[in-house]
């Protein structure tokens, strides 16, 4: 059992939990959205600075479990420099990865989440920041998104 947990909480995920990247409110953000999971208390806001349909900067703030924080941290690193369309495509690929463990295309270091599907209760934690990203990209940040309101 503990061997499986060590694999699940791999070094990369633990590093992003303990030392989250881009963990601050983004000054001059052009878009943002709030993600909240009432079941476990994950409460994350994703901030984007978008210019000419390109994500120039990204950050997040809030609180969450190790999986949620690591996912938000890695999200902010991965989407910088992407177009909004590319970021939405990445969300689709990460969603598939987290739901099934199948890697579609290049997901880079986010492959670390390929075992999340083995722990269904943790999928919602890992995918929440990505739902917030999607809402921010669509300028739908006026009310919190939740993985409880829809299928992950």
GROMACS elastic network, one bead per residue, 0.5 to 0.9 nm:
[ bonds ]
;  ai    aj funct       b0    kb
    1     4     6  0.52704   500
    1     5     6  0.65338   500
    1     6     6  0.88726   500
    2     6     6  0.61591   500
    2     7     6  0.86308   500
    3     6     6  0.51443   500
    3     7     6  0.63883   500
    3     8     6  0.86857   500
    4     7     6  0.51312   500
    4     8     6  0.61661   500
    4     9     6  0.86484   500
    5     9     6  0.59440   500
    5    10     6  0.83639   500
    6     9     6  0.51952   500
    6    10     6  0.60358   500
    6    11     6  0.85811   500
    7    10     6  0.52530   500
    7    11     6  0.86272   500
    7   115     6  0.82129   500
    8    13     6  0.86580   500
    8   112     6  0.85243   500
    8   113     6  0.80719   500
    8   114     6  0.88879   500
    8   115     6  0.61756   500
    8   116     6  0.71648   500
    8   118     6  0.88034   500
    8   119     6  0.87757   500
    9    12     6  0.80920   500
    9    13     6  0.60522   500
    9    14     6  0.62651   500
    9    66     6  0.84934   500
    9    67     6  0.80213   500
    9   112     6  0.89225   500
   10    13     6  0.54873   500
   10    14     6  0.62344   500
   10    15     6  0.86222   500
   10   112     6  0.72859   500
   11    14     6  0.50971   500
   11    15     6  0.59767   500
   11    16     6  0.86543   500
   12    15     6  0.50816   500
   12    16     6  0.63192   500
   12    17     6  0.86229   500
   12    70     6  0.83841   500
   12   109     6  0.82177   500
   12   112     6  0.69962   500
   13    16     6  0.52509   500
   13    17     6  0.61866   500
   13    18     6  0.87046   500
   13    66     6  0.75349   500
   13    67     6  0.69599   500
   13    69     6  0.87990   500
   13    70     6  0.54614   500
   13    71     6  0.77592   500
   13    74     6  0.86953   500
   13   112     6  0.69711   500
   13   113     6  0.80905   500
   14    18     6  0.61032   500
   14    19     6  0.83383   500
   14    66     6  0.69867   500
   14    67     6  0.82719   500
   14    70     6  0.71824   500
   15    18     6  0.52459   500
   15    19     6  0.57611   500
   15    20     6  0.74795   500
   15    70     6  0.77741   500
   16    19     6  0.50951   500
   16    21     6  0.68357   500
   16    66     6  0.82222   500
   16    67     6  0.89699   500
   16    69     6  0.71524   500
   16    71     6  0.79300   500
   16    72     6  0.87939   500
   16    73     6  0.61584   500
   16    74     6  0.71370   500
   17    20     6  0.54872   500
   17    21     6  0.89678   500
   17    65     6  0.81607   500
   17    66     6  0.51094   500
   17    67     6  0.72293   500
   17    68     6  0.82231   500
   17    69     6  0.54572   500
   17    71     6  0.84516   500
   17    73     6  0.77890   500
   18    66     6  0.80124   500
   18    69     6  0.87688   500
   18    70     6  0.83356   500
   19    23     6  0.88360   500
   19    70     6  0.87582   500
   19    73     6  0.87691   500
   20    23     6  0.58765   500
   20    69     6  0.69546   500
   20    70     6  0.66277   500
   20    72     6  0.82155   500
   20    73     6  0.52799   500
   20    74     6  0.81936   500
   21    24     6  0.87774   500
   21    59     6  0.78899   500
   21    60     6  0.87162   500
   21    70     6  0.87378   500
   21    72     6  0.86322   500
   21    73     6  0.51107   500
   21    74     6  0.74054   500
   21    76     6  0.75076   500
   21    77     6  0.73189   500
   22    25     6  0.85453   500
   22    26     6  0.84971   500
   22    58     6  0.70380   500
   22    60     6  0.63752   500
   22    61     6  0.84955   500
   22    72     6  0.89600   500
   22    73     6  0.64977   500
   22    76     6  0.66153   500
   22    77     6  0.76582   500
   23    26     6  0.87953   500
   23    59     6  0.58482   500
   23    60     6  0.51642   500
   23    61     6  0.55428   500
   23    62     6  0.84080   500
   23    72     6  0.87545   500
   23    73     6  0.71365   500
   23    76     6  0.89729   500
   24    27     6  0.88373   500
   24    47     6  0.89363   500
   24    59     6  0.60949   500
   24    60     6  0.57110   500
   24    61     6  0.52821   500
   24    62     6  0.86147   500
   25    29     6  0.83503   500
   25    45     6  0.84738   500
   25    46     6  0.84229   500
   25    47     6  0.69301   500
   25    59     6  0.65389   500
   25    60     6  0.62671   500
   25    61     6  0.59718   500
   26    29     6  0.54841   500
   26    46     6  0.88461   500
   26    47     6  0.59358   500
   26    48     6  0.72995   500
   26    49     6  0.78446   500
   26    57     6  0.81003   500
   26    58     6  0.70780   500
   26    59     6  0.58783   500
   26    60     6  0.75860   500
   26    61     6  0.89037   500
   27    47     6  0.88923   500
   27    49     6  0.86988   500
   28    48     6  0.86825   500
   28    49     6  0.68108   500
   29    32     6  0.70648   500
   29    47     6  0.58982   500
   29    48     6  0.52475   500
   29    50     6  0.76837   500
   29    57     6  0.82090   500
   29    58     6  0.81714   500
   30    47     6  0.77473   500
   30    48     6  0.60412   500
   30    50     6  0.60921   500
   30    51     6  0.84624   500
   31    46     6  0.84514   500
   31    47     6  0.60307   500
   31    48     6  0.51983   500
   31    49     6  0.65122   500
   31    50     6  0.73688   500
   31   136     6  0.54758   500
   31   137     6  0.70124   500
   31   138     6  0.86999   500
   31   139     6  0.63323   500
   31   140     6  0.88860   500
   31   141     6  0.75788   500
   32    45     6  0.69175   500
   32    46     6  0.54374   500
   32    48     6  0.59497   500
   32    49     6  0.87279   500
   32   132     6  0.78586   500
   32   133     6  0.76713   500
   32   135     6  0.78215   500
   32   137     6  0.78944   500
   32   139     6  0.74046   500
   32   140     6  0.83484   500
   32   141     6  0.57952   500
   32   142     6  0.87950   500
   33    44     6  0.84810   500
   33    45     6  0.56018   500
   33    46     6  0.55332   500
   33    47     6  0.68689   500
   33   131     6  0.88342   500
   33   132     6  0.52369   500
   33   133     6  0.68239   500
   33   134     6  0.84245   500
   33   135     6  0.59607   500
   33   137     6  0.86115   500
   33   139     6  0.78660   500
   33   140     6  0.70061   500
   33   142     6  0.71726   500
   33   143     6  0.76908   500
   33   144     6  0.68362   500
   33   145     6  0.76925   500
   34    43     6  0.74628   500
   34    44     6  0.58477   500
   34    46     6  0.64845   500
   34    47     6  0.89742   500
   34   129     6  0.85038   500
   34   132     6  0.57836   500
   34   133     6  0.87716   500
   34   135     6  0.83534   500
   34   136     6  0.83432   500
   34   141     6  0.64289   500
   34   142     6  0.82480   500
   34   143     6  0.71122   500
   34   145     6  0.62437   500
   34   146     6  0.86802   500
   35    42     6  0.78267   500
   35    43     6  0.58745   500
   35    44     6  0.51316   500
   35    45     6  0.59847   500
   35    46     6  0.79760   500
   35   128     6  0.61017   500
   35   129     6  0.64566   500
   35   130     6  0.88157   500
   35   131     6  0.70746   500
   35   132     6  0.51575   500
   35   133     6  0.88274   500
   35   135     6  0.89965   500
   35   143     6  0.88270   500
   35   144     6  0.52697   500
   35   146     6  0.56868   500
   35   147     6  0.82158   500
   36    41     6  0.69907   500
   36    42     6  0.57221   500
   36    44     6  0.63976   500
   36    45     6  0.85606   500
   36   128     6  0.73680   500
   36   129     6  0.89853   500
   36   132     6  0.87962   500
   36   144     6  0.62873   500
   36   145     6  0.62114   500
   36   146     6  0.51323   500
   36   147     6  0.76693   500
   36   148     6  0.88736   500
   37    40     6  0.59576   500
   37    41     6  0.54320   500
   37    42     6  0.51554   500
   37    43     6  0.65286   500
   37    44     6  0.89626   500
   37   124     6  0.77422   500
   37   125     6  0.75970   500
   37   128     6  0.74669   500
   37   145     6  0.83942   500
   37   146     6  0.55190   500
   37   147     6  0.63161   500
   37   148     6  0.68072   500
   38    41     6  0.51523   500
   38    42     6  0.72378   500
   38    43     6  0.84364   500
   38   146     6  0.78578   500
   38   147     6  0.89480   500
   38   148     6  0.77231   500
   39    42     6  0.81895   500
   39   148     6  0.80957   500
   40    64     6  0.83108   500
   40    65     6  0.82741   500
   40   125     6  0.80659   500
   41    63     6  0.80739   500
   41    64     6  0.67391   500
   41    65     6  0.83453   500
   42    62     6  0.80486   500
   42    63     6  0.59665   500
   42    65     6  0.65167   500
   42    68     6  0.69741   500
   42    69     6  0.86749   500
   42   125     6  0.69531   500
   42   128     6  0.81235   500
   43    61     6  0.84808   500
   43    62     6  0.55371   500
   43    63     6  0.53295   500
   43    64     6  0.59616   500
   43    68     6  0.89571   500
   43   128     6  0.88136   500
   44    60     6  0.68031   500
   44    61     6  0.58132   500
   44    63     6  0.61112   500
   44    64     6  0.71030   500
   44    68     6  0.83231   500
   44    69     6  0.82507   500
   44    72     6  0.80094   500
   44   128     6  0.79004   500
   44   129     6  0.65825   500
   44   132     6  0.78550   500
   45    59     6  0.84573   500
   45    60     6  0.54300   500
   45    61     6  0.53461   500
   45    62     6  0.61673   500
   45   129     6  0.76191   500
   45   132     6  0.69611   500
   45   133     6  0.87339   500
   45   144     6  0.89221   500
   46    58     6  0.73425   500
   46    59     6  0.59765   500
   46    61     6  0.68139   500
   46    62     6  0.89857   500
   46    72     6  0.78399   500
   46    76     6  0.82918   500
   46   129     6  0.69411   500
   46   130     6  0.87674   500
   46   132     6  0.61308   500
   46   133     6  0.61040   500
   46   136     6  0.73117   500
   47    57     6  0.82452   500
   47    58     6  0.55474   500
   47    59     6  0.51891   500
   47    60     6  0.57999   500
   47    61     6  0.82997   500
   47    76     6  0.88378   500
   47   133     6  0.80221   500
   47   136     6  0.74856   500
   48    55     6  0.66002   500
   48    56     6  0.76208   500
   48    57     6  0.58392   500
   48    59     6  0.66971   500
   48    60     6  0.87905   500
   48    76     6  0.87955   500
   48    80     6  0.89414   500
   48   133     6  0.83377   500
   48   136     6  0.74058   500
   48   137     6  0.81071   500
   49    54     6  0.83866   500
   49    55     6  0.58669   500
   49    56     6  0.55438   500
   49    57     6  0.50748   500
   49    58     6  0.63375   500
   50    53     6  0.59686   500
   50    54     6  0.53735   500
   50    56     6  0.56297   500
   50    57     6  0.72488   500
   50    58     6  0.88328   500
   50    83     6  0.86111   500
   50    84     6  0.82471   500
   50   137     6  0.88386   500
   51    54     6  0.53295   500
   51    55     6  0.65659   500
   51    56     6  0.66094   500
   52    55     6  0.84515   500
   52    83     6  0.85503   500
   53    82     6  0.86069   500
   53    83     6  0.55232   500
   53    84     6  0.56948   500
   53    85     6  0.82315   500
   54    80     6  0.81618   500
   54    81     6  0.61689   500
   54    82     6  0.57079   500
   54    84     6  0.60657   500
   54    85     6  0.89230   500
   55    58     6  0.71745   500
   55    79     6  0.68191   500
   55    80     6  0.53904   500
   55    81     6  0.53067   500
   55    82     6  0.56044   500
   55    83     6  0.59417   500
   55    84     6  0.67334   500
   55    87     6  0.85068   500
   56    79     6  0.87515   500
   56    80     6  0.57084   500
   56    81     6  0.56060   500
   56    82     6  0.79594   500
   57    76     6  0.79078   500
   57    77     6  0.89021   500
   57    79     6  0.82262   500
   57    80     6  0.55004   500
   57    81     6  0.75885   500
   58    75     6  0.85043   500
   58    76     6  0.51138   500
   58    77     6  0.75314   500
   58    79     6  0.73744   500
   58    80     6  0.63261   500
   59    72     6  0.82527   500
   59    73     6  0.77351   500
   59    75     6  0.87230   500
   59    76     6  0.55738   500
   59    77     6  0.84526   500
   60    69     6  0.89933   500
   60    72     6  0.67182   500
   60    73     6  0.73639   500
   60    76     6  0.73836   500
   60   129     6  0.86388   500
   61    72     6  0.88540   500
   62    69     6  0.86067   500
   63    68     6  0.84158   500
   63    69     6  0.72188   500
   64    67     6  0.78091   500
   64    68     6  0.55609   500
   64    69     6  0.56938   500
   64   125     6  0.80293   500
   65    68     6  0.53237   500
   65    69     6  0.61480   500
   65    70     6  0.84659   500
   65   125     6  0.73626   500
   66    69     6  0.53167   500
   66    70     6  0.59604   500
   66    71     6  0.84019   500
   66   125     6  0.87718   500
   67    70     6  0.52275   500
   67    71     6  0.59894   500
   67    72     6  0.85919   500
   67   113     6  0.88080   500
   67   122     6  0.74614   500
   67   123     6  0.88837   500
   67   125     6  0.61572   500
   67   126     6  0.54816   500
   68    71     6  0.51130   500
   68    72     6  0.61775   500
   68    73     6  0.85638   500
   68   122     6  0.86896   500
   68   124     6  0.84509   500
   68   127     6  0.75266   500
   68   128     6  0.70293   500
   68   129     6  0.70036   500
   69    72     6  0.51357   500
   69    73     6  0.60559   500
   69    74     6  0.85628   500
   69   125     6  0.86725   500
   69   126     6  0.81831   500
   69   129     6  0.83645   500
   70    73     6  0.50275   500
   70    74     6  0.60642   500
   70    75     6  0.83471   500
   70   126     6  0.80255   500
   71    74     6  0.52244   500
   71    75     6  0.59141   500
   71    76     6  0.86723   500
   71   110     6  0.80599   500
   71   113     6  0.82116   500
   71   125     6  0.83797   500
   71   126     6  0.56112   500
   71   127     6  0.74544   500
   71   128     6  0.84595   500
   71   129     6  0.67607   500
   71   130     6  0.80851   500
   72    76     6  0.62855   500
   72    77     6  0.87799   500
   72   126     6  0.80859   500
   72   127     6  0.88362   500
   72   128     6  0.83314   500
   72   129     6  0.52734   500
   72   130     6  0.74868   500
   73    76     6  0.54079   500
   73    77     6  0.65968   500
   73    78     6  0.88480   500
   74    77     6  0.51303   500
   74    78     6  0.61056   500
   74    79     6  0.87461   500
   74   109     6  0.78427   500
   74   110     6  0.68892   500
   75    78     6  0.51556   500
   75    79     6  0.61930   500
   75    80     6  0.87692   500
   75   110     6  0.81068   500
   75   129     6  0.75897   500
   75   130     6  0.72920   500
   75   133     6  0.84947   500
   76    79     6  0.56896   500
   76    80     6  0.65845   500
   77    80     6  0.60137   500
   78    81     6  0.82717   500
   78    82     6  0.81683   500
   78    87     6  0.86736   500
   78    90     6  0.89467   500
   78   107     6  0.86158   500
   78   108     6  0.81513   500
   78   109     6  0.85391   500
   78   110     6  0.82917   500
   79    82     6  0.53430   500
   79    83     6  0.81988   500
   79    84     6  0.87780   500
   79    86     6  0.82506   500
   79    87     6  0.59482   500
   79    90     6  0.82454   500
   80    83     6  0.85859   500
   80    87     6  0.89145   500
   82    85     6  0.78706   500
   82    86     6  0.56810   500
   82    87     6  0.60051   500
   83    86     6  0.50840   500
   83    87     6  0.62271   500
   83    88     6  0.86754   500
   84    87     6  0.50942   500
   84    88     6  0.62580   500
   84    89     6  0.86280   500
   84   137     6  0.64333   500
   84   138     6  0.89001   500
   85    88     6  0.51523   500
   85    89     6  0.62187   500
   85    90     6  0.86337   500
   85   137     6  0.88842   500
   86    90     6  0.61342   500
   86    91     6  0.86350   500
   87    91     6  0.62086   500
   87    92     6  0.87350   500
   87   133     6  0.84162   500
   87   134     6  0.81584   500
   87   137     6  0.83447   500
   88    92     6  0.64179   500
   88    93     6  0.87941   500
   88   133     6  0.83909   500
   88   134     6  0.64736   500
   88   137     6  0.78611   500
   89    92     6  0.51067   500
   89    93     6  0.63599   500
   89    94     6  0.86630   500
   90    93     6  0.50272   500
   90    94     6  0.60088   500
   90    95     6  0.83680   500
   90   106     6  0.89357   500
   90   107     6  0.74052   500
   91    94     6  0.51018   500
   91    95     6  0.59457   500
   91    96     6  0.85790   500
   91   127     6  0.88863   500
   91   130     6  0.61649   500
   91   131     6  0.79924   500
   91   133     6  0.81937   500
   91   134     6  0.73503   500
   92    95     6  0.50949   500
   92    96     6  0.63066   500
   92    97     6  0.86511   500
   93    96     6  0.51456   500
   93    97     6  0.61601   500
   93    98     6  0.86758   500
   93   102     6  0.87781   500
   93   103     6  0.73168   500
   93   104     6  0.59001   500
   93   105     6  0.75284   500
   93   106     6  0.88423   500
   93   107     6  0.75256   500
   94    98     6  0.60447   500
   94    99     6  0.84036   500
   94   103     6  0.80846   500
   94   104     6  0.83705   500
   94   107     6  0.73621   500
   94   110     6  0.76224   500
   94   111     6  0.85216   500
   94   113     6  0.84161   500
   94   114     6  0.88993   500
   94   127     6  0.80627   500
   94   130     6  0.82672   500
   95    98     6  0.52176   500
   95    99     6  0.60125   500
   95   100     6  0.84241   500
   95   127     6  0.68467   500
   95   130     6  0.82043   500
   95   152     6  0.77625   500
   96    99     6  0.51280   500
   96   100     6  0.57899   500
   96   101     6  0.70576   500
   96   102     6  0.64516   500
   96   103     6  0.74830   500
   96   104     6  0.77470   500
   97   100     6  0.54783   500
   97   103     6  0.54780   500
   97   104     6  0.74341   500
   97   110     6  0.89662   500
   97   111     6  0.77406   500
   97   113     6  0.72467   500
   97   114     6  0.56872   500
   97   115     6  0.84427   500
   97   116     6  0.82475   500
   97   117     6  0.77841   500
   98   101     6  0.56999   500
   98   102     6  0.79464   500
   98   113     6  0.62965   500
   98   114     6  0.59475   500
   98   115     6  0.72319   500
   98   116     6  0.54347   500
   98   117     6  0.52593   500
   98   118     6  0.88816   500
   98   123     6  0.63191   500
   98   126     6  0.76472   500
   98   127     6  0.74432   500
   99   102     6  0.81474   500
   99   114     6  0.86645   500
   99   116     6  0.73954   500
   99   118     6  0.86576   500
   99   120     6  0.80656   500
   99   123     6  0.69886   500
   99   152     6  0.80952   500
  100   103     6  0.86393   500
  100   114     6  0.79258   500
  100   115     6  0.85656   500
  100   116     6  0.84340   500
  100   117     6  0.55922   500
  100   118     6  0.83480   500
  101   111     6  0.88701   500
  101   113     6  0.79781   500
  101   115     6  0.60582   500
  101   116     6  0.73312   500
  101   117     6  0.59849   500
  101   118     6  0.81356   500
  102   114     6  0.71918   500
  103   106     6  0.76880   500
  103   107     6  0.73639   500
  103   111     6  0.73499   500
  103   114     6  0.75573   500
  104   107     6  0.75171   500
  106   111     6  0.87701   500
  107   110     6  0.55212   500
  107   111     6  0.60380   500
  108   111     6  0.61069   500
  108   112     6  0.87095   500
  109   112     6  0.60122   500
  109   113     6  0.86106   500
  110   113     6  0.58522   500
  110   114     6  0.78523   500
  111   114     6  0.53330   500
  111   115     6  0.86887   500
  112   115     6  0.74078   500
  112   116     6  0.87622   500
  113   116     6  0.54673   500
  113   117     6  0.83631   500
  113   126     6  0.79329   500
  114   117     6  0.70537   500
  114   118     6  0.87095   500
  115   118     6  0.55715   500
  115   119     6  0.75852   500
  116   119     6  0.54824   500
  116   120     6  0.69997   500
  116   121     6  0.88365   500
  116   122     6  0.64351   500
  116   123     6  0.58345   500
  116   126     6  0.76397   500
  117   120     6  0.55259   500
  117   121     6  0.87343   500
  117   122     6  0.78627   500
  117   123     6  0.63146   500
  118   122     6  0.87200   500
  118   123     6  0.87671   500
  119   122     6  0.55617   500
  119   123     6  0.68939   500
  120   123     6  0.52749   500
  120   124     6  0.77629   500
  121   124     6  0.65765   500
  121   125     6  0.77949   500
  122   125     6  0.51384   500
  122   126     6  0.63612   500
  122   127     6  0.86904   500
  123   126     6  0.51787   500
  123   127     6  0.60190   500
  123   128     6  0.84321   500
  123   152     6  0.76214   500
  124   127     6  0.52397   500
  124   128     6  0.58634   500
  124   146     6  0.88935   500
  124   147     6  0.59680   500
  124   148     6  0.82535   500
  124   152     6  0.64336   500
  125   128     6  0.56088   500
  125   129     6  0.80962   500
  125   147     6  0.84638   500
  126   129     6  0.70717   500
  126   130     6  0.79976   500
  127   130     6  0.52502   500
  127   131     6  0.64370   500
  127   132     6  0.88814   500
  127   147     6  0.78821   500
  127   152     6  0.71128   500
  128   131     6  0.51656   500
  128   132     6  0.63898   500
  128   133     6  0.86971   500
  128   145     6  0.81477   500
  128   146     6  0.70308   500
  128   147     6  0.63056   500
  128   152     6  0.83331   500
  129   133     6  0.61566   500
  129   134     6  0.86875   500
  130   134     6  0.61921   500
  130   135     6  0.86101   500
  131   134     6  0.50525   500
  131   135     6  0.62426   500
  131   136     6  0.85866   500
  131   145     6  0.68704   500
  131   146     6  0.77414   500
  131   147     6  0.77152   500
  131   152     6  0.85326   500
  132   135     6  0.50916   500
  132   136     6  0.61000   500
  132   137     6  0.85738   500
  132   141     6  0.78590   500
  132   144     6  0.80259   500
  132   145     6  0.63292   500
  132   146     6  0.83913   500
  133   136     6  0.50465   500
  133   137     6  0.61019   500
  133   138     6  0.86539   500
  134   137     6  0.51124   500
  134   138     6  0.63456   500
  134   139     6  0.86158   500
  134   140     6  0.83774   500
  135   138     6  0.51622   500
  135   139     6  0.60520   500
  135   141     6  0.57710   500
  135   144     6  0.89513   500
  135   145     6  0.74457   500
  136   140     6  0.58158   500
  136   141     6  0.55113   500
  137   140     6  0.75978   500
  137   141     6  0.87713   500
  138   141     6  0.80432   500
  139   142     6  0.79631   500
  140   143     6  0.73523   500
  140   144     6  0.89193   500
  140   145     6  0.89358   500
  141   144     6  0.67635   500
  141   145     6  0.80006   500
  145   148     6  0.86436   500
  145   149     6  0.77097   500
  146   149     6  0.55962   500
  146   150     6  0.74396   500
  147   150     6  0.57493   500
  147   151     6  0.66868   500
  147   152     6  0.56346   500
  148   151     6  0.72839   500
  148   152     6  0.79191   500
  149   152     6  0.88102   500
